[in-house]
Amino acid sequence: MWPDHSPALEERTVTADEVDTGQLLSDAVLAIIGRAHWQSAKSVEEVAPHAYVVKGWDKDSVTPEEFELIVLVIKTFGRHEEWDAPAGFYDSGKRPRYKNRYLYLITDDGHFAYWFTWPRGCPPMLNREHTSIQEEAPTRRALNQQLGLDIGEAAAA
């Protein structure tokens, strides 16, 4: 049985200025990242420790649409950086500098940089690296600043 009608429960229109879209987006992104199965990149863990998630695999409940949302957020709000493969990386010396966008987020697991890759012949992947890795041995440098939503700060608030 439904409760008696209450004027306080009446439907009303929510205006755009009442919705904190940054917080909604931040919450959605962090929830997806939290459900993802982050697999350690074992083949390069000594020289470039990071983890990855593959689009469409069955190790977690991240849907292809949620994967694409994270990619869109990275491409929209990520900082444009250039990466040099560290010595000992499987193709260091043969690889040109790699330009990509990196999204910095504060999660329940720590501070991470997230980026998207789609290696030839492989499925699309999301990657993440703990920010302490770049603090200890930097291999990336910022190319310019991307203005926009800082969802790492929104998540920390």
URMO-V718585 format. One record per run of one state. SS is the DSSP state (@ for helix, = for strand, . for the rest). FROM is the first residue (numbers start at 1). LEN is the number of residues. If there is no record, write none. Layout:
# URMO-V718585
ss = [SS:SS]
from = [FROM:FROM]
len = [LEN:LEN]
This chain:
# URMO-V718585
ss = [.:@:.:@:.:@:.:=:.:@:.:=:.:@:.:=:.:=:.:=:.:=:@:.:=:.:@:.]
from = [1:7:10:16:19:21:36:39:41:42:45:51:55:64:78:79:84:98:108:110:118:125:131:137:140:145:151:157]
len = [6:3:6:3:2:15:3:2:1:3:6:4:9:14:1:5:14:10:2:8:7:6:6:3:5:6:6:1]
